[in-house]
């Protein structure tokens, strides 16, 4: 699904912040991405999401070489990847339903073709009674689940989550993690960036550990 070979990244003329990254994300796989604060987890997620290009090395996504990929093909590849951002990025003037439905609307789908699935998805993440609520009145946990639903609504083949449990209590963190586990069981590959060791210890999953700009993989 996704392969890095000797990938390095630097900003401008500065030193490399990520270097010699070589690993793969297999179809229907589940892994945690972890490391100390400032290790570059968010930067690596941006490479995975195709929001950054590496300074060197090869990135292959869905059998496409990113170095030779025409710009016109990038949006279609990105639509196969769902992202849960650490700061949620919900639009405050839109209801929970409209925020979650936005990727489908942008893709040009008619609302009649997706309304039922959006409502069902919101019920699945525990927001079935919050369809018409605006983000400012949602709790932190509700915003997080809305962001997860929006990332899932287009049925991505790969889901990336940046500290999805960082702003919620331990009980809700476990509930959110179970959502990702259930998603993985349905066939989606999942990468969760987190520093929460106790949460990771709940599951026997692959770990990608960033330290000093290098990645260590523990199966």
SULLIN-V381289 format. One record per residue. N is the residue number from 1. RES is the residue in one letter. SS is DSSP state (h for helix, s for strand, l for the rest). PSI is psi in whole degrees, -180 to 180 (* if undefined). Layout:
BEGIN
((N/RES/SS/PSI) (N/RES/SS/PSI))
END
This chain:
BEGIN
((1/X/l/-43) (2/X/s/134) (3/X/s/132) (4/X/s/135) (5/X/s/111) (6/X/s/44) (7/X/s/135) (8/X/s/152) (9/X/s/131) (10/X/s/155) (11/X/l/119) (12/X/l/-132) (13/X/l/10) (14/X/l/178) (15/X/l/161) (16/X/s/131) (17/X/s/-25) (18/X/s/139) (19/X/s/143) (20/X/s/45) (21/X/s/121) (22/X/s/111) (23/X/s/173) (24/X/s/150) (25/X/s/113) (26/X/l/157) (27/X/l/144) (28/X/l/43) (29/X/l/161) (30/X/s/127) (31/X/s/151) (32/X/s/143) (33/X/s/121) (34/X/s/178) (35/X/s/167) (36/X/l/162) (37/X/l/134) (38/X/l/6) (39/X/l/-19) (40/X/l/20) (41/X/h/-47) (42/X/h/-38) (43/X/h/-43) (44/X/h/-40) (45/X/h/-38) (46/X/h/-34) (47/X/h/-41) (48/X/h/-34) (49/X/l/-1) (50/X/l/22) (51/X/l/-15) (52/X/l/152) (53/X/l/141) (54/X/l/156) (55/X/l/-34) (56/X/s/167) (57/X/s/179) (58/X/s/129) (59/X/s/124) (60/X/s/125) (61/X/s/122) (62/X/l/45) (63/X/l/19) (64/X/s/130) (65/X/s/119) (66/X/l/-24) (67/X/l/-28) (68/X/l/6) (69/X/l/125) (70/X/l/143) (71/X/h/-32) (72/X/h/-21) (73/X/h/-10) (74/X/h/-45) (75/X/h/-39) (76/X/h/-35) (77/X/h/-42) (78/X/h/-31) (79/X/l/-15) (80/X/l/1) (81/X/s/124) (82/X/s/145) (83/X/s/131) (84/X/s/109) (85/X/l/151) (86/X/l/-32) (87/X/l/19) (88/X/l/-52) (89/X/l/38) (90/X/l/150) (91/X/l/117) (92/X/l/-25) (93/X/l/1) (94/X/l/145) (95/X/s/168) (96/X/h/-45) (97/X/h/-48) (98/X/h/-35) (99/X/h/-44) (100/X/h/-36) (101/X/h/-12) (102/X/h/-45) (103/X/h/-35) (104/X/h/-37) (105/X/h/-42) (106/X/h/-34) (107/X/l/-5) (108/X/l/10) (109/X/l/147) (110/X/l/140) (111/X/h/-35) (112/X/h/-24) (113/X/h/-14) (114/X/h/-9) (115/X/h/-46) (116/X/h/-40) (117/X/h/-33) (118/X/h/-44) (119/X/h/-42) (120/X/h/-42) (121/X/h/-41) (122/X/h/-35) (123/X/h/-38) (124/X/h/-35) (125/X/l/8) (126/X/l/24) (127/X/l/26) (128/X/l/-24) (129/X/l/12) (130/X/l/21) (131/X/l/-39) (132/X/l/4) (133/X/l/144) (134/X/s/149) (135/X/h/-38) (136/X/h/-21) (137/X/h/0) (138/X/l/148) (139/X/l/169) (140/X/h/-42) (141/X/h/-38) (142/X/h/-40) (143/X/h/-41) (144/X/h/-44) (145/X/h/-33) (146/X/h/-40) (147/X/h/-38) (148/X/h/-45) (149/X/h/-42) (150/X/h/-38) (151/X/h/-26) (152/X/h/-16) (153/X/l/-29) (154/X/l/11) (155/X/l/63) (156/X/l/154) (157/X/l/-23) (158/X/s/130) (159/X/s/129) (160/X/s/133) (161/X/s/125) (162/X/s/105) (163/X/l/56) (164/X/l/-14) (165/X/l/16) (166/X/l/-22) (167/X/l/23) (168/X/l/165) (169/X/l/163) (170/X/h/-38) (171/X/h/-45) (172/X/h/-34) (173/X/h/-43) (174/X/h/-37) (175/X/h/-43) (176/X/h/-42) (177/X/h/-37) (178/X/h/-34) (179/X/h/-43) (180/X/h/-38) (181/X/h/-43) (182/X/h/-38) (183/X/h/-43) (184/X/h/-40) (185/X/h/-24) (186/X/l/-5) (187/X/l/-1) (188/X/l/138) (189/X/s/140) (190/X/s/133) (191/X/s/118) (192/X/s/117) (193/X/s/124) (194/X/l/156) (195/X/l/3) (196/X/l/94) (197/X/h/-42) (198/X/h/-38) (199/X/h/-43) (200/X/h/-34) (201/X/l/-13) (202/X/l/-20) (203/X/l/140) (204/X/l/81) (205/X/l/158) (206/X/s/144) (207/X/s/131) (208/X/s/113) (209/X/s/118) (210/X/s/133) (211/X/s/125) (212/X/l/38) (213/X/l/-2) (214/X/s/154) (215/X/s/133) (216/X/s/131) (217/X/s/127) (218/X/s/112) (219/X/l/*))
END
